[in-house]
Amino acid sequence: MGAAMGDVDSGPSAGAADAILRGLQRTGRALVDYALPPRCPACGTIVAGDRQFCLACWQSLHFLDGPACARCSIPLPDALPGGEMQCGACLADAPPFDGAPSAVAYGPAARTVALRLKYGRRVGHARLMAGLMVRPLTSLVGGGEALLVPVPLHRWRLWSRGFNQAALVADELTRLTGVPHDHDLLLRAKATASLRGKGRREREKIVAGAFKLAEGAKARAAGCHLVLIDDVHASGATLRAAARALKRSGAARVSALCWARVVPDALASGNIFDFASLDSDMVDERMTR
């Protein structure tokens, strides 16, 4: 009787069950792709896989991986790679951060991705953006220890939007690189007016005192390399204000990393340009068109 009971078929093995499950998952993904095919995050063209640009949009991206200012990371075609040359603007008025690279120049495709994350609630775009920010982050930290600090939103803005796009990008960077993040190290102390249409000095005045360190932040940040994370580096006023607050934490170094950087077309194409002449109208036109 016992032998007979032992011969009873108890169903598929665990390995067979896993194979069946994987097959069902592949079938499910194929059906979803057929009904809702992956699309380019910038223009909506059907593409081969999730979080992939179409060829035209990919070729339109200008990656900012060439020679740059050692302080603010604006492209400097005449600078030596890895050198210490600074742009005229930084020599005249040094920013409070030690390097501020971005993955790409702010153009139509980069703009669309950033705006669809921020205002279109396409939170999956944070992973796409972070994926292209890994390389500049790796160069920035150089294998050393660092802590990612997303630029915070004021609580009212966070409540109305439902999320902080910079925090989503920081989360994805941590997942991809293992560099830890701290969402609560820096706080938005006050709500600020829109910077649109304002000159550089007025922008600086608006965001002055907008950030403060959280309670206990100095103990967590002392001696660290803090890396501010944001989506777009336009005039730099917000990054400057946030970096000044972080400098008070006793951090060994404060840097910034963004998805896209507003740069003059001449610089993006490799021609010499005086970045100090970039006025607020040019920035606002690029940010709103």
HELIX and SHEET records of a PDB file:
HELIX    1   1 GLY A    2  GLY A    6  1                                   5    
HELIX    2   2 ALA A   14  ALA A   35  1                                  22    
HELIX    3   3 LEU A   55  SER A   60  1                                   6    
HELIX    4   4 GLY A   88  ALA A   92  1                                   5    
HELIX    5   5 PRO A  108  LYS A  118  1                                  11    
HELIX    6   6 HIS A  125  VAL A  141  1                                  17    
HELIX    7   7 ARG A  155  ARG A  161  1                                   7    
HELIX    8   8 GLN A  165  THR A  177  1                                  13    
HELIX    9   9 ARG A  200  VAL A  207  1                                   8    
HELIX   10  10 ALA A  217  ALA A  221  1                                   5    
HELIX   11  11 ALA A  237  LYS A  247  1                                  11    
HELIX   12  12 ASP A  265  ALA A  268  1                                   4    
HELIX   13  13 PHE A  275  SER A  277  5                                   3    
HELIX   14  14 SER A  280  THR A  288  1                                   9    
SHEET    1   A 4 SER A 102  ALA A 105  0                                        
SHEET    2   A 4 ARG A 253  ARG A 261  1                                        
SHEET    3   A 4 HIS A 225  HIS A 233  1                                        
SHEET    4   A 4 LEU A 147  PRO A 150  1                                        
SHEET    1   B 2 LEU A 186  ARG A 188  0                                        
SHEET    2   B 2 PHE A 211  LEU A 213 -1                                        
END                                                                             
